[in-house]
Amino acid sequence: YMWVLNTYPIIRQPMISQGEIALGDGCWIGYRACILSGVTIGRNSVIGANSVVNRNVPDFSVAAGNPVRIIKQYNHKKKKWEKVSRWKKLRKTFGL
C-alpha cells in the first residue's frame, strides 16, 4: 500500500503493484509476511511470519527471515525434511 498522510483508513488507500506474484499450490504464508513483486513461491512451501520475500522460493521449502532464506527443503528420496546449511549452498554454487 502507498502511505498517504490523511485520515483515510489503510484499507481505503490505493494499493500499488509493481508486478505479479506467483503462489504455488498448497503454499502457506505466515502472518505479516511481505512478498515483493515478481516473486514466485513454489508448491507446498511455507513462508515464516514477518518474512520479507525478495527472491523466489523453490517447491517444498521452508523459508523465513528478512531477507528470506531457505531453512529446510524436503528430500523426496529420503522422504524427510533437511536443513539447508550455508556450506551446502556454497558447495552447490561453486561446484565443490
Backbone bond lengths (Angstrom), bond angles and torsions (degrees), N, CA, C in turn:
res aa  C-N    CA-C-N  psi(-1)  N-CA   C-N-CA  omega(-1)  CA-C   N-CA-C  phi
1 Y - - - 1.449 - - 1.518 110.04 -
2 M 1.292 115.12 148.56 1.450 120.25 175.73 1.523 107.47 -89.14
3 W 1.328 117.37 128.34 1.456 120.60 179.18 1.517 109.11 -77.74
4 V 1.323 115.37 130.41 1.460 121.47 -179.69 1.517 107.50 -124.12
5 L 1.336 116.24 130.96 1.461 120.47 179.71 1.527 108.52 -79.55
6 N 1.302 115.08 89.99 1.459 121.34 177.87 1.523 109.08 -161.73
7 T 1.280 116.42 -170.88 1.466 120.00 -177.12 1.520 112.65 -99.50
8 Y 1.343 117.96 7.76 1.465 120.51 178.74 1.525 110.01 -71.24
9 P 1.320 116.99 139.09 1.465 118.74 173.18 1.535 109.81 -65.56
10 I 1.313 116.96 154.50 1.466 121.70 -177.74 1.522 111.50 -55.21
11 I 1.316 117.24 -38.13 1.462 120.25 -177.34 1.530 112.52 -61.78
12 R 1.324 117.33 -24.51 1.467 120.90 -179.78 1.527 112.73 -95.47
13 Q 1.318 117.42 -4.81 1.461 120.40 179.12 1.526 109.26 -81.17
14 P 1.329 117.54 151.38 1.469 119.83 -176.98 1.526 111.74 -67.32
15 M 1.336 115.34 144.86 1.453 121.21 177.87 1.524 108.44 -98.84
16 I 1.327 116.00 136.88 1.459 120.81 -179.83 1.523 108.31 -109.29
17 S 1.310 116.59 127.45 1.456 121.63 178.25 1.522 108.56 -122.40
18 Q 1.317 116.61 128.60 1.459 121.53 179.44 1.524 111.87 -97.14
19 G 1.310 117.70 -11.99 1.461 120.90 -178.42 1.513 110.42 177.03
20 E 1.318 115.29 177.71 1.454 120.28 -176.74 1.519 111.84 -86.01
21 I 1.329 114.38 157.85 1.458 123.29 175.00 1.521 106.24 -121.66
22 A 1.332 117.37 132.02 1.463 121.21 179.32 1.523 109.09 -108.35
23 L 1.336 116.09 122.69 1.460 122.00 178.63 1.522 108.83 -111.40
24 G 1.334 116.43 123.46 1.456 120.89 179.15 1.517 111.87 -73.86
25 D 1.321 116.05 161.95 1.463 121.36 178.74 1.525 110.75 -59.34
26 G 1.309 116.16 137.47 1.458 121.94 173.92 1.514 115.89 74.40
27 C 1.328 118.95 11.42 1.469 118.79 179.42 1.530 109.85 -81.18
28 W 1.322 115.90 151.37 1.462 123.24 179.32 1.514 107.93 -117.26
29 I 1.328 115.80 135.99 1.461 121.48 179.03 1.519 108.01 -115.83
30 G 1.335 117.09 123.20 1.460 121.91 -179.23 1.521 113.00 -71.39
31 Y 1.318 114.64 162.53 1.461 123.58 -178.57 1.523 110.83 -56.62
32 R 1.320 116.79 131.88 1.459 126.11 176.12 1.527 113.91 61.61
33 A 1.320 116.97 23.42 1.466 119.87 174.32 1.520 108.36 -72.80
34 C 1.316 116.07 141.33 1.466 122.12 -179.98 1.527 107.60 -111.57
35 I 1.331 116.16 118.68 1.458 121.18 -179.04 1.521 107.86 -108.66
36 L 1.321 116.35 117.37 1.459 120.83 -177.92 1.524 110.84 -78.37
37 S 1.310 116.02 156.24 1.462 121.18 -175.44 1.523 111.44 -64.80
38 G 1.322 114.61 149.30 1.454 121.53 178.73 1.510 114.64 84.62
39 V 1.331 117.96 3.47 1.461 122.45 -176.01 1.532 110.21 -93.02
40 T 1.333 115.71 144.65 1.457 122.41 173.99 1.519 108.62 -116.20
41 I 1.320 116.53 128.98 1.464 122.23 176.15 1.523 106.72 -109.81
42 G 1.328 115.73 122.37 1.460 122.03 -173.06 1.518 114.74 -69.82
43 R 1.328 114.42 170.54 1.464 122.26 -179.63 1.525 111.03 -60.55
44 N 1.331 115.00 140.08 1.468 123.16 174.77 1.522 113.65 54.54
45 S 1.317 116.68 31.38 1.464 121.37 176.55 1.519 110.13 -96.39
46 V 1.325 115.87 157.19 1.462 122.50 -179.31 1.524 108.46 -123.17
47 I 1.334 116.17 130.96 1.463 122.33 176.82 1.522 107.41 -109.75
48 G 1.324 117.35 125.28 1.457 122.41 -177.97 1.523 113.04 -68.16
49 A 1.313 115.37 157.47 1.465 122.03 178.44 1.524 110.58 -59.88
50 N 1.321 116.59 144.57 1.469 124.83 177.57 1.530 114.23 62.70
51 S 1.313 117.96 17.42 1.464 121.17 179.39 1.520 110.89 -80.30
52 V 1.327 115.71 152.49 1.461 121.58 173.20 1.526 106.38 -113.73
53 V 1.332 115.39 107.72 1.460 121.47 -175.87 1.526 108.28 -90.49
54 N 1.321 115.61 103.02 1.463 121.24 -177.30 1.527 112.37 -111.75
55 R 1.326 116.92 4.18 1.465 121.39 178.02 1.524 108.58 -146.95
56 N 1.308 116.16 165.12 1.459 121.06 -178.85 1.523 111.23 -65.37
57 V 1.327 115.23 146.98 1.462 122.41 177.42 1.528 106.73 -116.62
58 P 1.350 118.35 123.98 1.465 120.11 -177.29 1.529 112.81 -70.47
59 D 1.337 115.62 167.93 1.463 121.72 176.84 1.525 110.50 -58.02
60 F 1.329 115.96 149.59 1.463 123.93 174.63 1.530 112.47 52.31
61 S 1.338 115.74 52.52 1.464 121.67 -179.79 1.517 110.80 -128.66
62 V 1.324 115.46 154.05 1.460 122.47 169.92 1.521 105.68 -113.61
63 A 1.333 116.46 124.40 1.460 121.18 -176.57 1.522 109.82 -132.44
64 A 1.329 116.35 145.67 1.466 120.98 179.28 1.519 109.18 -159.38
65 G 1.327 114.94 165.27 1.457 121.08 174.13 1.515 113.54 112.42
66 N 1.339 113.63 176.01 1.453 121.91 178.52 1.529 108.15 -134.81
67 P 1.328 118.96 99.23 1.461 128.17 -0.22 1.524 111.14 -74.61
68 V 1.320 115.44 162.87 1.461 120.38 -175.60 1.529 110.75 -64.81
69 R 1.324 115.26 145.68 1.468 120.90 172.38 1.520 107.93 -140.15
70 I 1.300 115.89 152.65 1.455 121.23 -178.64 1.524 107.91 -77.18
71 I 1.326 116.21 125.99 1.460 121.47 -179.06 1.527 110.65 -99.18
72 K 1.333 116.00 -44.50 1.464 121.24 -179.81 1.522 109.83 -139.15
73 Q 1.336 114.49 153.88 1.455 121.37 172.39 1.518 108.33 -136.93
74 Y 1.326 115.13 147.69 1.459 119.82 -179.85 1.520 109.62 -83.88
75 N 1.335 116.13 127.41 1.455 122.44 176.99 1.527 107.23 -95.94
76 H 1.327 116.70 109.83 1.465 120.98 -175.61 1.527 112.05 -69.86
77 K 1.330 117.94 -30.80 1.464 120.06 179.49 1.524 111.30 -68.84
78 K 1.342 116.46 -44.06 1.468 121.33 -179.60 1.523 112.25 -86.76
79 K 1.341 116.16 -12.14 1.463 123.24 -179.07 1.525 112.18 56.03
80 K 1.352 114.92 48.97 1.463 119.79 176.20 1.528 110.01 -156.27
81 W 1.344 114.65 160.77 1.467 121.50 177.14 1.523 108.62 -81.30
82 E 1.332 116.61 137.58 1.459 121.56 179.45 1.518 110.15 -125.34
83 K 1.324 115.88 138.45 1.463 120.46 175.77 1.519 109.38 -67.56
84 V 1.320 115.87 145.65 1.461 121.38 177.33 1.520 106.87 -103.85
85 S 1.320 116.43 113.85 1.463 120.21 -178.85 1.523 110.05 -94.16
86 R 1.310 116.11 159.93 1.466 120.97 177.30 1.523 110.44 -62.67
87 W 1.325 117.17 -40.45 1.457 120.68 -178.92 1.521 110.65 -62.01
88 K 1.326 116.45 -41.00 1.456 120.81 179.23 1.527 110.44 -61.69
89 K 1.338 115.90 -40.74 1.466 120.29 178.39 1.526 110.66 -65.11
90 L 1.346 117.45 -42.75 1.462 121.07 -179.57 1.525 111.10 -64.35
91 R 1.332 116.59 -42.37 1.460 120.41 178.78 1.519 110.69 -60.66
92 K 1.330 115.71 -42.73 1.461 120.25 -179.60 1.531 110.61 -66.95
93 T 1.331 116.52 -41.28 1.463 121.57 -178.18 1.523 111.88 -65.47
94 F 1.334 116.73 -44.32 1.461 120.85 -174.64 1.529 113.53 -100.06
95 G 1.322 117.42 5.11 1.456 121.36 176.76 1.514 113.93 66.65
96 L 1.331 117.55 34.65 1.474 121.26 -179.33 1.515 111.60 -84.30
